[in-house]
Amino acid sequence: MTASTPIAEASARPGVAPAAPGHRVRLEHVVMGAAIAALVILVVLPIAALLLGSLVGDRGLSLDHFGEVLTGRLYLTALKNSLVLGAWTGLFSLLVGIVLAFAVSRTDVPGKRLLEITASLSYLSPPFLTAIAFVYLFSPNAGLINVFMRDVAGLPWATFDIFSMTGLVLVTALHTFPYVYLLASSALQSVDASYEEAAQILGASKLRTAISITAPLVAPAILSGTLLAFVNAIALFGSQAIIGLPGRVVTLPTRIYALFDYPPEYGLASALSLVFVVITVAALYLQRAFLSRRSFVTLAGKGGRPQLMPLGPWRWALFAFGVGVFLVAIVAPYATLIAVSISKSWGLDFWKGLTLAHYKFILFDYNVTQRAILNSLMLATVAATLAVLLGAVIGWIDLRTLIPGRKLLDYASLIPLGLPGIVMAVALIQFWLRMPIALYGTLAILLLAYVGRYIPLSVRAANASLRQVDPSLEESAQILGASWATTMREITLPLIRPGLFAGWLLVFVPVIQELSASILLFSSGSITLAVAVFNLYETGYVEPVAALAMINMAIIGLAIFVANKLGGGGIAQRTTGYGAPA
């Protein structure tokens, strides 16, 4: 019996051909080394700098910053508001997502395609744009619906103040309920129907079957979707600044943002940012602890498609609920933004003066928005491309090599999933301010932030695609003499192309609408589209804001269309199928 060696073990895996001692370094080793170094620079070192920055005070290393953020009234209030926002948003996301998922997957409700489109568009719509649209409708003094109810209908009691925790929960839940819907509907379609059929044969009603059999089997997906809704709800800076601050609802993201007013409090911002990480880790731990106590496995794995539940007249009530969600989540914000963007002055009689002057101003007359659009397009394209390339290499290292520590590399790539954009920005600031290279306020630091924050999405997309490719195809190419580069170019990349395009889109879309990290990292020369929208809104340019918002959505729609064509079709469905980014 011969002892195995690292070289012999590595040679047994496709795509790995370690150079013998004395031979030159091979291309694949250079690529793998560059990917590992990039991940360390993008994720590991900034997080380490964030931790160090939270511990460095006037007296050297200390816990003074943590003591202040855990005892100060301002910070405790922000923490409380964030937890309340996350809890209520998670609850409403759970209720709406489960109802829509059950309707589409298990009932004969009409208009299922409309319900699917509702969830997809809600997922893709920038939440801060939805917040702006609802401000135009429900601000206390000038909101169109409030003005109509108060001054025309004579029903002041029927007005709604959007600048409140209730308004913030409403706007946030419209963006987060698709997380529950996407995961729950996928799980419901995968459940082995034989379990439900057996329960009904034994006399269980459909309601009891749903509660006793179906619900436990899809509980992991529902819990994961609710967790995603919670984590995303507490992390969204834009909607919390637009709706929360005027209503004196201060949250963790807006409090961190305030710490960067002159003079900036980097240590306190770092400590408060780490509170985000603790909350996320605690939520993940509770989820794991809950799921570890029970089994959710279906053993048969070959049951037929579940029978649809006939609802009778109730199917129209369920359809009306879905239409209501569509009207509130999609029609109301989009119609409002379109109406504002083409009106000379927003008000009850906006339709009397329609114009395209605001689009002309945004696209041709105002150089700030021109620069912002170009910056965002360039950053999103480059960031998505780099993230996909890094994701493909990291996924390949994980699945096609025996390199020691490859699992740690995969875990490191997932760290940003639990980091809100504003936390990632603080980490980058802490790291790069200590470096001799001046990157703060440049396009380069924004690019680093985007690639680092969204690398988990590209890694998951590449990993899922590589798992569907039989390694024997790559082995055959190498046996026939193909180099690693040729094998990747001619075999691996073409086979995983649809997944890579889905990963590219998963990064491109959120980068175009990214505000949380950008708001701390931009300068006048590196302003982005989302920051330009936010700044215009802050300065009171109502109609141009709406025009720029519609341009933002047009870019996202065009990106989805192009990626769908180049990726061979089905990219939009595959993208939402990966689940929601955190």
C-alpha positions as CSV (number, residue, x, y, z in Angstrom):
1,M,0.0,0.0,0.0
2,T,1.4,3.3,-1.0
3,A,0.9,6.5,1.0
4,S,-1.0,9.3,-0.8
5,T,0.7,12.6,-1.4
6,P,-0.9,16.1,-1.8
7,I,0.2,16.1,-5.4
8,A,-1.4,12.7,-6.0
9,E,-4.6,13.7,-4.3
10,A,-4.8,17.0,-6.2
11,S,-4.2,15.2,-9.5
12,A,-7.2,13.1,-8.9
13,R,-9.5,16.1,-9.1
14,P,-10.4,17.7,-12.4
15,G,-8.7,21.0,-13.3
16,V,-5.9,20.6,-10.8
17,A,-2.4,20.0,-12.1
18,P,0.1,21.0,-9.5
19,A,3.5,21.7,-10.9
20,A,6.3,19.4,-9.9
21,P,9.2,20.8,-7.9
22,G,11.3,23.0,-10.0
23,H,8.7,23.5,-12.7
24,R,7.4,26.9,-13.5
25,V,4.2,28.2,-11.9
26,R,1.1,27.3,-14.0
27,L,-1.6,29.7,-15.1
28,E,-4.3,28.2,-12.9
29,H,-2.1,28.7,-9.8
30,V,-1.7,32.4,-10.6
31,V,-5.4,32.8,-11.2
32,M,-6.2,31.0,-7.9
33,G,-3.7,33.0,-6.0
34,A,-5.0,36.3,-7.4
35,A,-8.6,35.3,-6.5
36,I,-7.6,34.4,-2.9
37,A,-5.6,37.7,-2.5
38,A,-8.6,39.7,-3.9
39,L,-11.0,38.1,-1.4
40,V,-8.6,38.9,1.5
41,I,-8.3,42.5,0.4
42,L,-12.0,42.9,-0.4
43,V,-13.5,41.2,2.7
44,V,-11.1,39.9,5.3
45,L,-8.9,42.9,5.9
46,P,-11.7,45.6,6.0
47,I,-13.6,43.5,8.5
48,A,-10.4,43.2,10.6
49,A,-9.9,46.9,10.3
50,L,-13.5,47.5,11.4
51,L,-12.9,45.4,14.5
52,L,-9.6,47.1,15.3
53,G,-11.2,50.5,14.8
54,S,-13.9,49.8,17.3
55,L,-11.3,48.9,19.9
56,V,-8.9,51.9,19.4
57,G,-9.7,54.9,21.5
58,D,-8.0,57.8,23.1
59,R,-6.5,55.5,25.7
60,G,-5.3,52.9,23.2
61,L,-7.1,49.6,23.0
62,S,-10.3,49.7,25.0
63,L,-14.0,48.9,25.0
64,D,-15.0,52.5,25.5
65,H,-16.8,52.7,22.1
66,F,-18.8,49.6,22.8
67,G,-19.7,51.0,26.3
68,E,-21.0,54.2,24.8
69,V,-23.1,52.6,22.0
70,L,-24.6,50.0,24.5
71,T,-25.5,52.6,27.1
72,G,-26.1,55.9,25.3
73,R,-29.7,56.9,24.9
74,L,-29.4,57.8,21.3
75,Y,-27.8,54.5,20.3
76,L,-30.2,52.4,22.4
77,T,-33.2,54.2,20.8
78,A,-31.8,53.5,17.4
79,L,-31.2,49.8,18.3
80,K,-34.8,49.5,19.6
81,N,-36.3,51.2,16.5
82,S,-34.3,48.9,14.2
83,L,-35.4,45.8,16.0
84,V,-39.1,46.9,16.0
85,L,-38.8,47.7,12.3
86,G,-37.3,44.4,11.6
87,A,-39.8,42.4,13.6
88,W,-42.9,44.1,12.1
89,T,-41.5,43.9,8.6
90,G,-40.6,40.3,9.1
91,L,-44.1,39.5,10.3
92,F,-45.9,41.3,7.4
93,S,-43.5,39.8,4.9
94,L,-44.3,36.4,6.4
95,L,-48.0,36.9,6.1
96,V,-48.1,38.4,2.6
97,G,-45.4,36.0,1.2
98,I,-47.0,32.8,2.5
99,V,-50.5,33.8,1.3
100,L,-49.2,34.6,-2.2
101,A,-46.9,31.5,-2.3
102,F,-49.7,29.2,-1.3
103,A,-52.1,30.8,-3.8
104,V,-49.7,30.4,-6.7
105,S,-48.4,26.9,-5.7
106,R,-51.4,25.1,-4.3
107,T,-54.7,26.7,-5.3
108,D,-56.8,27.4,-8.4
109,V,-56.6,31.1,-8.0
110,P,-56.8,33.0,-11.3
111,G,-54.1,35.4,-12.4
112,K,-51.1,33.5,-11.1
113,R,-48.8,35.2,-13.6
114,L,-49.8,38.6,-12.1
115,L,-48.9,37.4,-8.6
116,E,-45.5,36.1,-9.8
117,I,-44.8,39.4,-11.5
118,T,-45.8,41.3,-8.4
119,A,-43.2,39.5,-6.3
120,S,-40.5,39.8,-8.9
121,L,-41.0,43.5,-9.5
122,S,-41.2,44.2,-5.8
123,Y,-37.9,42.4,-5.3
124,L,-36.2,44.4,-8.1
125,S,-37.6,47.8,-7.2
126,P,-35.2,50.0,-5.2
127,P,-36.8,50.5,-1.8
128,F,-35.7,54.1,-1.5
129,L,-37.6,55.0,-4.7
130,T,-40.7,53.3,-3.3
131,A,-40.2,55.5,-0.2
132,I,-40.0,58.7,-2.3
133,A,-43.2,57.7,-4.2
134,F,-45.1,57.2,-1.0
135,V,-43.9,60.5,0.4
136,Y,-45.4,62.2,-2.7
137,L,-48.7,60.4,-1.9
138,F,-48.8,60.5,1.9
139,S,-46.7,63.3,3.3
140,P,-48.7,65.1,6.0
141,N,-49.0,68.5,4.3
142,A,-48.4,67.9,0.5
143,G,-49.1,64.3,-0.1
144,L,-51.6,64.0,-3.0
145,I,-53.9,61.5,-1.3
146,N,-53.7,63.3,2.0
147,V,-54.5,66.7,0.3
148,F,-57.5,65.1,-1.5
149,M,-58.9,63.4,1.6
150,R,-58.5,66.6,3.7
151,D,-59.3,69.4,1.3
152,V,-61.6,67.8,-1.3
153,A,-63.3,64.9,0.4
154,G,-63.5,66.6,3.8
155,L,-62.2,63.5,5.6
156,P,-59.2,64.6,7.6
157,W,-59.4,61.5,9.7
158,A,-58.7,59.4,6.6
159,T,-55.3,60.9,6.0
160,F,-52.1,58.8,6.7
161,D,-48.8,60.2,7.9
162,I,-46.0,58.3,6.1
163,F,-43.4,59.8,8.4
164,S,-43.9,57.2,11.1
165,M,-42.9,53.7,12.1
166,T,-46.1,52.5,10.5
167,G,-45.2,54.1,7.2
168,L,-41.6,52.8,7.4
169,V,-42.8,49.3,8.0
170,L,-45.3,49.6,5.1
171,V,-42.6,50.7,2.6
172,T,-40.0,48.2,3.8
173,A,-42.4,45.2,3.8
174,L,-43.3,46.0,0.1
175,H,-39.6,45.3,-0.7
176,T,-39.1,42.3,1.6
177,F,-42.2,40.1,1.3
178,P,-40.8,38.6,-2.0
179,Y,-38.0,36.9,0.1
180,V,-40.6,34.8,1.8
181,Y,-42.6,34.3,-1.3
182,L,-39.7,33.1,-3.5
183,L,-38.4,30.6,-1.0
184,A,-41.8,29.4,0.2
185,S,-43.2,28.9,-3.3
186,S,-40.1,27.0,-4.3
187,A,-40.5,24.8,-1.3
188,L,-44.2,24.2,-1.8
189,Q,-43.6,23.0,-5.3
190,S,-40.9,20.6,-4.1
191,V,-42.9,18.9,-1.4
192,D,-43.6,15.2,-2.1
193,A,-47.3,15.1,-2.7
194,S,-47.6,11.5,-1.5
195,Y,-47.4,12.7,2.2
196,E,-50.4,15.0,1.7
197,E,-52.3,12.3,-0.2
198,A,-51.7,9.8,2.5
199,A,-53.0,12.2,5.2
200,Q,-56.2,12.8,3.2
201,I,-56.7,9.1,2.6
202,L,-56.6,8.6,6.4
203,G,-59.4,11.2,6.8
204,A,-57.5,14.4,7.5
205,S,-59.1,17.5,6.1
206,K,-57.2,19.8,3.7
207,L,-56.8,22.4,6.4
208,R,-55.4,19.9,8.8
209,T,-53.1,18.4,6.1
210,A,-51.8,21.8,5.4
211,I,-51.1,22.6,9.0
212,S,-49.8,19.2,10.1
213,I,-47.9,18.0,7.0
214,T,-47.2,20.8,4.5
215,A,-46.3,23.6,6.9
216,P,-43.6,21.6,8.8
217,L,-42.0,20.5,5.6
218,V,-41.7,24.1,4.2
219,A,-40.8,25.6,7.6
220,P,-37.1,26.0,6.8
221,A,-37.8,27.9,3.6
222,I,-40.4,30.1,5.4
223,L,-38.0,30.8,8.3
224,S,-35.1,31.6,5.9
225,G,-37.3,34.0,4.0
226,T,-38.5,35.7,7.2
227,L,-34.9,36.0,8.4
228,L,-33.8,37.6,5.1
229,A,-36.7,40.0,5.4
230,F,-35.7,40.9,8.9
231,V,-32.0,41.4,8.1
232,N,-32.7,43.4,5.0
233,A,-35.3,45.6,6.8
234,I,-32.9,46.8,9.4
235,A,-30.2,47.4,6.8
236,L,-31.9,49.6,4.3
237,F,-30.6,53.1,4.7
238,G,-32.5,55.0,2.0
239,S,-36.1,54.3,3.1
240,Q,-35.1,54.8,6.8
241,A,-33.5,58.2,6.0
242,I,-36.3,59.4,3.7
243,I,-39.2,58.3,5.9
244,G,-37.7,57.7,9.4
245,L,-35.7,60.9,9.9
246,P,-38.6,63.4,9.2
247,G,-40.7,61.3,11.6
248,R,-37.9,61.3,14.3
249,V,-37.6,57.5,13.9
250,V,-33.8,57.1,14.2
251,T,-32.4,53.6,13.3
252,L,-29.0,52.1,13.3
253,P,-28.1,52.9,9.7
254,T,-29.2,56.6,10.0
255,R,-27.4,56.8,13.4
256,I,-24.2,55.5,11.8
257,Y,-24.6,58.0,8.9
258,A,-24.9,60.8,11.5
259,L,-21.6,59.8,13.1
260,F,-19.8,60.8,9.9
261,D,-20.8,64.5,10.3
262,Y,-17.8,66.7,11.0
263,P,-15.9,65.7,13.1
264,P,-16.4,62.0,12.1
265,E,-16.6,59.5,15.0
266,Y,-14.9,56.5,13.3
267,G,-14.6,54.5,16.5
268,L,-18.2,54.8,17.5
269,A,-19.3,54.1,13.9
270,S,-17.3,50.9,13.9
271,A,-18.6,49.7,17.2
272,L,-22.2,50.5,16.2
273,S,-21.6,48.7,12.9
274,L,-20.5,45.6,14.7
275,V,-23.8,45.6,16.5
276,F,-25.3,44.9,13.1
277,V,-23.1,41.9,12.7
278,V,-24.1,40.6,16.2
279,I,-27.8,40.9,15.4
280,T,-27.3,39.0,12.1
281,V,-25.3,36.3,13.8
282,A,-27.9,36.0,16.6
283,A,-30.7,35.7,14.0
284,L,-28.8,33.0,12.1
285,Y,-28.1,31.1,15.4
286,L,-31.8,31.2,16.4
287,Q,-32.7,29.9,13.0
288,R,-30.2,27.0,13.2
289,A,-31.2,26.1,16.7
290,F,-34.9,25.9,15.7
291,L,-34.3,23.8,12.6
292,S,-31.8,21.5,14.4
293,R,-34.5,20.2,16.7
294,R,-36.7,18.7,14.0
295,S,-36.4,16.9,10.7
296,F,-37.8,18.4,7.5
297,V,-36.6,15.8,5.1
298,T,-39.0,14.1,2.6
299,L,-37.7,10.6,2.0
300,A,-39.6,9.5,-1.1
301,G,-38.4,12.3,-3.4
302,K,-40.6,10.9,-6.2
303,G,-44.1,11.9,-5.4
304,G,-46.4,13.4,-8.0
305,R,-47.2,17.0,-8.5
306,P,-49.5,18.3,-5.6
307,Q,-53.1,18.7,-6.5
308,L,-54.4,22.2,-6.6
309,M,-56.9,23.1,-4.0
310,P,-60.3,24.3,-5.4
311,L,-61.4,27.3,-3.4
312,G,-64.7,28.0,-5.0
313,P,-65.9,31.6,-4.6
314,W,-63.0,32.2,-2.2
315,R,-60.5,32.1,-5.0
316,W,-61.7,35.5,-6.1
317,A,-61.2,36.9,-2.6
318,L,-57.6,35.5,-2.8
319,F,-57.2,37.0,-6.2
320,A,-58.4,40.4,-4.9
321,F,-55.8,40.2,-2.2
322,G,-53.1,39.6,-4.8
323,V,-54.4,42.5,-6.9
324,G,-54.4,44.7,-3.9
325,V,-50.7,43.9,-3.2
326,F,-49.9,44.5,-6.9
327,L,-51.6,47.9,-6.7
328,V,-49.9,49.0,-3.5
329,A,-46.5,47.6,-4.2
330,I,-46.2,48.2,-8.0
331,V,-48.9,50.4,-9.5
332,A,-49.0,53.1,-6.8
333,P,-45.2,53.9,-6.6
334,Y,-44.5,53.5,-10.4
335,A,-47.6,55.5,-11.5
336,T,-46.7,58.2,-8.9
337,L,-43.1,58.5,-10.1
338,I,-44.2,58.6,-13.7
339,A,-46.9,61.2,-13.0
340,V,-44.5,63.4,-11.0
341,S,-41.7,63.1,-13.6
342,I,-44.0,64.5,-16.4
343,S,-45.8,67.2,-14.4
344,K,-44.8,70.8,-14.2
345,S,-45.8,71.1,-10.6
346,W,-46.9,68.2,-8.4
347,G,-50.4,68.6,-6.9
348,L,-54.1,67.8,-7.4
349,D,-54.1,69.4,-10.8
350,F,-50.8,68.0,-12.0
351,W,-52.4,66.6,-15.2
352,K,-53.1,70.1,-16.5
353,G,-49.4,70.8,-17.2
354,L,-47.5,67.8,-18.6
355,T,-44.0,68.1,-19.8
356,L,-40.8,66.2,-20.6
357,A,-38.6,69.1,-19.5
358,H,-37.5,67.3,-16.3
359,Y,-36.0,64.4,-18.4
360,K,-34.3,66.9,-20.6
361,F,-32.8,68.6,-17.5
362,I,-31.6,65.3,-16.0
363,L,-30.2,63.9,-19.2
364,F,-28.7,67.0,-21.0
365,D,-28.6,70.1,-18.8
366,Y,-27.5,69.0,-15.3
367,N,-23.9,67.7,-15.4
368,V,-24.2,66.1,-11.9
369,T,-26.8,63.6,-13.0
370,Q,-25.0,63.0,-16.3
371,R,-21.9,62.1,-14.3
372,A,-23.9,60.0,-11.8
373,I,-25.5,57.9,-14.6
374,L,-22.2,57.3,-16.3
375,N,-20.4,56.5,-13.0
376,S,-23.2,54.0,-12.0
377,L,-23.2,52.3,-15.4
378,M,-19.5,51.9,-15.4
379,L,-19.3,50.8,-11.8
380,A,-22.1,48.3,-12.1
381,T,-20.7,46.8,-15.3
382,V,-17.2,46.4,-13.9
383,A,-18.3,45.3,-10.5
384,A,-20.6,42.7,-11.8
385,T,-18.0,41.4,-14.2
386,L,-15.2,41.2,-11.6
387,A,-17.6,39.6,-9.1
388,V,-18.6,36.9,-11.5
389,L,-15.0,36.2,-12.5
390,L,-13.9,36.0,-8.8
391,G,-17.0,33.9,-8.0
392,A,-16.3,31.5,-10.8
393,V,-12.7,31.0,-9.6
394,I,-13.6,30.7,-5.9
395,G,-16.4,28.2,-6.8
396,W,-13.9,26.2,-9.0
397,I,-11.4,26.1,-6.1
398,D,-14.1,24.9,-3.8
399,L,-15.5,22.1,-6.0
400,R,-12.6,21.2,-8.3
401,T,-9.5,21.2,-6.1
402,L,-8.2,19.7,-2.8
403,I,-6.4,22.8,-1.7
404,P,-6.3,23.0,2.1
405,G,-8.5,25.7,3.5
406,R,-10.7,25.9,0.4
407,K,-13.9,25.7,2.6
408,L,-12.6,28.6,4.6
409,L,-12.3,30.5,1.4
410,D,-15.9,29.7,0.6
411,Y,-17.0,30.8,4.0
412,A,-15.0,34.0,3.8
413,S,-16.8,34.9,0.5
414,L,-20.2,34.6,2.4
415,I,-19.3,37.0,5.2
416,P,-20.7,40.1,3.4
417,L,-24.1,38.5,3.3
418,G,-24.5,39.5,6.9
419,L,-23.1,43.0,6.4
420,P,-25.4,45.9,5.5
421,G,-24.0,48.3,3.0
422,I,-23.3,51.0,5.5
423,V,-21.3,48.6,7.6
424,M,-19.3,47.6,4.6
425,A,-18.6,51.3,3.9
426,V,-17.4,51.9,7.5
427,A,-15.1,48.8,7.2
428,L,-13.6,50.1,4.0
429,I,-13.1,53.6,5.4
430,Q,-11.3,52.2,8.5
431,F,-9.1,50.0,6.4
432,W,-8.1,52.4,3.6
433,L,-7.6,55.4,5.8
434,R,-4.8,53.4,7.3
435,M,-3.2,52.7,3.9
436,P,-0.8,55.0,2.1
437,I,-3.0,54.9,-1.0
438,A,-5.7,57.7,-1.0
439,L,-8.9,55.9,-2.2
440,Y,-11.5,57.6,-0.1
441,G,-14.0,59.4,-2.3
442,T,-12.8,57.8,-5.5
443,L,-14.5,55.4,-7.9
444,A,-12.0,52.8,-6.9
445,I,-13.3,52.6,-3.3
446,L,-16.8,52.4,-4.6
447,L,-15.8,49.5,-6.9
448,L,-14.1,47.7,-4.0
449,A,-17.3,48.2,-1.9
450,Y,-19.6,46.8,-4.5
451,V,-17.5,43.8,-5.4
452,G,-16.8,43.0,-1.8
453,R,-20.4,43.4,-0.7
454,Y,-22.0,41.3,-3.6
455,I,-19.3,38.7,-4.1
456,P,-21.5,36.1,-2.1
457,L,-24.1,36.3,-4.9
458,S,-21.7,35.6,-7.7
459,V,-20.0,32.8,-5.7
460,R,-23.4,31.1,-5.0
461,A,-24.4,31.4,-8.6
462,A,-21.1,30.0,-9.9
463,N,-21.1,27.2,-7.2
464,A,-24.6,26.2,-8.2
465,S,-23.8,26.1,-11.9
466,L,-20.5,24.1,-11.4
467,R,-22.4,21.5,-9.4
468,Q,-24.4,20.8,-12.5
469,V,-21.4,20.1,-14.6
470,D,-20.0,16.6,-14.6
471,P,-16.2,16.8,-13.7
472,S,-15.6,14.0,-16.2
473,L,-16.0,16.5,-19.1
474,E,-13.1,18.5,-17.8
475,E,-11.1,15.4,-17.1
476,S,-11.6,14.2,-20.6
477,A,-10.4,17.5,-22.1
478,Q,-7.2,17.3,-19.9
479,I,-6.6,13.7,-20.9
480,L,-6.7,14.7,-24.5
481,G,-4.0,17.3,-23.8
482,A,-6.0,20.5,-23.3
483,S,-4.5,23.0,-20.9
484,W,-6.4,24.4,-17.9
485,A,-7.1,27.7,-19.8
486,T,-8.4,25.8,-22.8
487,T,-10.6,23.5,-20.7
488,M,-12.1,26.5,-18.9
489,R,-12.6,28.4,-22.1
490,E,-14.0,25.6,-24.2
491,I,-15.8,23.3,-21.7
492,T,-16.5,24.8,-18.2
493,L,-17.4,28.4,-19.0
494,P,-19.8,27.7,-21.9
495,L,-21.6,25.1,-19.7
496,I,-22.1,27.4,-16.8
497,R,-22.8,30.5,-18.9
498,P,-26.5,30.8,-17.9
499,G,-25.6,30.7,-14.2
500,L,-22.8,33.2,-14.6
501,F,-25.2,35.6,-16.4
502,A,-27.6,35.2,-13.6
503,G,-24.8,36.0,-11.1
504,W,-23.8,39.0,-13.2
505,L,-27.4,40.3,-13.1
506,L,-27.6,39.6,-9.4
507,V,-24.7,42.0,-8.9
508,F,-25.5,44.6,-11.6
509,V,-29.1,45.3,-10.4
510,P,-28.3,46.0,-6.7
511,V,-25.2,48.0,-7.6
512,I,-27.2,50.4,-9.8
513,Q,-29.6,51.0,-6.9
514,E,-27.0,50.8,-4.1
515,L,-27.3,53.7,-1.6
516,S,-26.3,52.4,1.8
517,A,-22.5,52.1,1.1
518,S,-22.3,54.8,-1.6
519,I,-23.7,57.6,0.7
520,L,-20.5,57.3,2.9
521,L,-18.0,56.7,0.1
522,F,-18.8,59.1,-2.7
523,S,-17.4,62.5,-3.6
524,S,-18.5,65.1,-6.2
525,G,-16.5,63.3,-8.8
526,S,-17.6,59.8,-8.0
527,I,-21.3,60.5,-7.3
528,T,-23.6,57.6,-8.3
529,L,-27.2,57.4,-9.6
530,A,-28.7,56.4,-6.2
531,V,-26.8,59.2,-4.4
532,A,-27.9,61.7,-7.0
533,V,-31.5,60.8,-6.5
534,F,-31.1,61.0,-2.7
535,N,-29.3,64.4,-2.9
536,L,-31.9,65.9,-5.3
537,Y,-34.7,64.7,-3.0
538,E,-32.9,66.2,0.0
539,T,-32.7,69.6,-1.8
540,G,-36.4,69.6,-2.8
541,Y,-36.2,69.0,-6.5
542,V,-39.4,67.0,-6.6
543,E,-40.0,66.5,-10.3
544,P,-36.4,65.9,-11.4
545,V,-36.1,63.3,-8.6
546,A,-39.0,61.4,-10.2
547,A,-37.5,61.6,-13.7
548,L,-34.1,60.4,-12.4
549,A,-35.8,57.6,-10.6
550,M,-37.6,56.4,-13.8
551,I,-34.2,56.5,-15.6
552,N,-32.9,54.3,-12.8
553,M,-35.6,51.8,-13.3
554,A,-35.2,51.9,-17.1
555,I,-31.5,51.0,-16.7
556,I,-32.4,48.0,-14.5
557,G,-35.1,46.8,-16.9
558,L,-32.7,47.1,-19.9
559,A,-30.0,45.2,-18.0
560,I,-32.4,42.3,-17.2
561,F,-33.5,42.2,-20.9
562,V,-29.9,42.2,-22.2
563,A,-28.7,39.6,-19.7
564,N,-31.7,37.4,-20.5
565,K,-30.9,37.5,-24.2
566,L,-27.2,36.9,-23.8
567,G,-27.7,34.2,-21.2
568,G,-30.0,32.1,-23.3
569,G,-33.3,32.9,-21.7
570,G,-34.8,32.4,-18.3
571,I,-32.2,34.6,-16.6
572,A,-34.9,36.7,-14.8
573,Q,-36.5,33.7,-13.3
574,R,-33.2,32.1,-12.4
575,T,-32.0,35.3,-10.7
576,T,-35.0,35.6,-8.4
577,G,-34.7,31.8,-7.8
578,Y,-31.3,32.3,-6.1
579,G,-33.2,34.1,-3.3
580,A,-32.8,37.6,-2.2
581,P,-29.5,39.3,-1.5
582,A,-29.0,40.4,2.1
